[in-house]
Amino acid sequence: MDQKIKVGIFGASGYAGQKLIEILLNHPFVEITECYVAPEEGTPTLEEINLKFKKRINLKCKNSPDWKSIEKNCDCVFLALPHIVSMNFVPEILKIGKVVIDLSADFRFKNVETYEKWYTKHKNPELLQSAVYGLPEMNREKIKDAKLIANPGCYPTSIILGVLPLIKKNLIKNEIIANSISGVSGAGRNPSFSNMFVECNENVKAYKIGEHRHQPEIEEILNNFGKKNYKVLFVPHLAPYNQGILSTIYVELKEKTNSGEIQDLYNEFYKDEPFVRIMDYGESASTKNVFDTNFCDIGIKLIDEKKVVITSAIDNLVKGASGQAIQNMNIIFGFKETLPFIF
């Protein structure tokens, strides 16, 4: 495809929104035509939001939806907005015939009761069944024809990719335990006491133990994929660095196996996936090696023939958010899936 598509971005001033702009500026078949920020932010230019965009794109943001302009000037709209906010805009964007890629949790769940238990009452439950969970390694064929993409959460991306081959083969017992460490950018730009420099620096801490909103997302996606009632215990941790997630996942197999069989299973399952890299057996994934890339690195170690420890590393702003959103856009519009990421 040689013709450029035009895209709009809601939430251009957030970390995910800025990362979308940064990556899309290098995409040979994309033109950014519309950018939106919250009303209280005024109407800044993109270079006023971040000087890295100076002399790269001269675009002034708007602070309320200009639907006529979006209808005329956009083929695809990214929503890099907080949870609960996105659903206010999705129906109107779909109504004017545009593809929507939503980075929030608003359309990730098929079960509206689960969403409402962890978030709020849903304004558009009728759209949940048509939304496609935007994990290409799981749903590539569904993504191709989708009009509404629910981009996965960052923690779920690292954990789901880490266990997907085992789930596909129905090899594990019911419980999945995952500890994940994230950089501070995962909390977004809104200031909070827990994200202040003096609280984060030289400190690692667990939070929302067994109560994080990504736990039910992981469970629902894995249960629907594996057609089984898996129970997930998820413990997130905050660490003093900017970007990156390392998940360590523990599962017990139904039957004994050996290291070669497990390694071969992962290599075979992901052999055609451009953004998943399987480490040599016993080698751990590392956040440093995926920083500012769309890769997910996965390491496997078998313990006592039945227990598997999986490490999975992603950049939370790229494969965990904006990069994966652009990967989904590429699939929908028929571009090479790896554009514009550098290999």
N, C-alpha and C positions, 0 to 999 in steps of 0.2 A: 504494500500500500504506500503510495507516494504522497498522497494528499494529507495535509496536516489536519488534525482535529483541534477544536477549541475547547478549553476547559475553564471552569470556574472553581474557586476555592472559598468555602465558608470557613472562618476561623484562621485566617491567614497570619495572624500575629502569634498564635500558639506555637509550641515547639514542633508539633506534628505538621501544622500548616506551613511553617517556614521550611521544614525538611521537604515537604511536597514541592514547594517552589524551587528549592535548591536542586532537586533531582530533575524536575520537569524542564528546567532551563537548559538542561543538557540533552533533552529528548529531541531527536531530529524531526519527529512527526507531531509535535504538540506545540500549541500556542496558548499561553495563559491570557485569557481575555477579561475575566471578571474575578475580583477578590473582595471579600467581605470581612469586616471585623464587627465587634460588639458596638452598640450605639454609644456607650460611654467612652469609646476610644477615638471618636471623631472620624475623620477621613484621611488618615495618613497615607503617604506613598509607601511603596514597598521598601524603598531605600531608607525611609524614616523608621520603619520597623526593624530593619537590619541592614547595616551598611555594606554587607557582603553582596547585596543586590545592586549597588550603585554601578551605573553604566552598563548594567546587564538587562534591566527591565524597568521601564518608566511607566508605572501603572499606579493610579490612585485608587485606594480602597473605598468602598461604600459601606455604610453602616446599617442599611436596611435593604431587603431584597428588592431588586428592580427586575420583576418577572418578565417584562417585555424585552429588556436587554438580555436577560439570560436566555429567553426563547430564541432570540435572534443570533446571539453571539456564542452560545455554548452547545457542545455535543455531549459533554460529560461534566458532572458536578461532583466535587469531593466535599464531604462534610467532615471537617476536622474540628468538631464541636464537642462540648462536654456531653456526657450521658444525660438523657432526658430532654435536651435541647433539640437534637437532630430531628426527632419525630415531628416537630412543628413545621419543618420545611419539606420533608420527603414527599408528602402527597402532592404538593403544588409542583414540584420538580418533575415528578412522574406524569402529572397531568399535562404538562407541556412537552412531553415526549423525550425527556433527556435521561441518560443513564445516571444513576446515583450510586456513588461509592461512599458509604457511611462508615467512618472510623470509630463511631461510638458503639455502645452495646445495645442501642435501641431496637435493632432488628436481628440480633444474633440468636434469639430464642424462638423455638417453635411453640413452646408451652408458655402461653401468656401469663399463667399463674406463677410460674417460676420467675419471669421477668418482674412481675408486680410485687412479688415477695421481697426481691432484692433491690428494686429500684423505685418505681412509682406506678400509678395506674397508667396503662398504655392508651394513647390517644388513637392509634391506628392498628388495632389488633388484626384487622382483616388483611393487612399487608405482610404479616409474619410468615405465612405459608409460602408466599411467592418470593420472599427474600432468600438469596443464596449465601450461605456461609463461605466467605471468600478465602478459603485455604486451598490454593491451587493443587497441592500435593494430594488432596482428598477429593476436591470437587471441580476439577478443571473442565470437564465436559458440561457440567451445569452452569459454570461461570460464563462459558462462551455465549450463551443466549440470554443471560440475565439482564434485567433492567434495574434491579436493586441488589447491590452487594452489601452484605454485612461483614465488614472487615474484622477479622478476629482480634481478640485482645492480645496484648504482648505476652503475658505469662502463659495463656492458653496455647499460643503458637509454639512456644518452646517446649511445652509439656506434651501437647498432642503429637507434634512431629516426633518427639522422643519415643513415644510408645506405639505409634501407629502400626508399624510392622507386626508387633506382637498381638495387637488387637485384631488386625486383619486375619491372622492365623488362629485366633481364639486360643492363645497359648497360656494366658495368665489367669490366675485366680481373681477374685472379685475386687481386691483392694489395691489401690495405687496411692503411694505416698510420694509427695513432691515437695522439696525445699527449693525455693528460688531466691536468688539475690539480684536486686535491680539497682541501677544507678538512679540518681535523684530526678532526672528529667522525666522519669515515668510518672511522677506526681503532677506534671503539668507546670504552668507558669504562675498560677495563682499562689500567692504567698501563704505559708502556714508556719506555725511554730515548729512543727516537727521537721520541716525542710530548711530551716535556717542554717546557715553555714556552721555556726557554733554548735548546733545540735547534731549535724551530720558528720562534720569533720572528725577524723580519727575515731569513728564509731560505727559499729554494725549492730543492727537490732532487728528482731522479728516483730511483726505487727499483724493485727487482724488474724490471729491464729485460728484456722478453721472457720473464719467468718468473712473471708475476702470474696467480693462479688465474682471473681473469676473462677472460683471453685464450682459453682453450679453451671457455669458455661462449659468448663472442661467436662464435667459429668454428662451434661446433655449431649454434647457433640460426640463423645466417645461411646455413649450408650446407643445413640442412634446409628452410629457407624458400625459398632460391633454387635448391635442387636442383643445387648446384655445389660444387666444392672450393675455396672461398676460403681464402686464407692471410692471417692477421691478425698484424701486428706492433704490439704494444700497449706503450706506455711511460707508466706513471702517475707523477705528480709530487705532492708534498705542499707545500702553501702555508700561510702563517700566518693563516688565517681559520677561522671555525667551520664554516659550512655552504656547500655549493655545489660543483658540478663544471662545468668547462669542457673539452669535448673538441674538439680540432682534428683533423680526419680528412682524409686525402689519398688520392684514388683517381684512376686513369687510365681514361678511357673507351675503348671499343672503336672508336668512330667519332667524328669531329669533330661538334661541335654549336655552338649559340650560347647566350648568356646568357638570352635570352628563353625558349627551349625548356626549359632546366633549371629556371628559376624557375617556369614554368607547371607543370612536372611536379610539383614539390613542393607548390605551391598546390593543385593538383587532388587529389593523393594525400591530403593532410591536411585538406581543406576541411571535413569533417564531424567532425573530431576536436576535442573541446572543450579538450583540454589541450596541444595542439601549436600553436605560433605560428611562422609563417614570417616571417622578417625581410624587409624590402625588399632587393632585389638588392644584393649587395656589403656589406651591413651585418652586422657580427659579433654573435653572441649574447653575452650578458653574465650573469655569475652574480648581479649586483646586481638584475637585473630579474626573477629567478625566486626570489629568497630567500623562504623560508617559503610558497611556493606549490606547486601540483602541475603547473605548466607545464613544458614542454620548449620552449625557444626554439631555432630553427634558422636559421642564415645560410648562404648559398651564394655562392661566387665561382668563376667559370670562368677558367682560365689556359690560354693557348695553344690554345684550342678543344677540348682533349682531357683536360685535368687539372682536377679539381674539388676545391676546398678547402671543407670543411663545418665550421662551428662549431656546437656543440650544448651548451646550458647547462641544467642542472637543479639543484634543491636535493637533495642526496644523502639527506637525511633524509625528504623528502616524496615527490616523484616517484621518487626513487631507493630508496625503502623504504616508509615507513608510509603516505604519501598514495596511492601506487600500490596498496598492499594494500587500502586502504579503497575505492579505485576498483573493484577486483576484487570486493570484498564487495557493493558497490552493484549491480554487474552480476548477480551470482548471485541476490541477493534481490529484484531487480526495483525497486530504488530509482532515482531520478534519478541519473545517473552523476556529476554535478557536486556532489552533496551531500557534506559541508556546506561545501565550499570557496566562498569569496566571490569573486564576479565584479564 
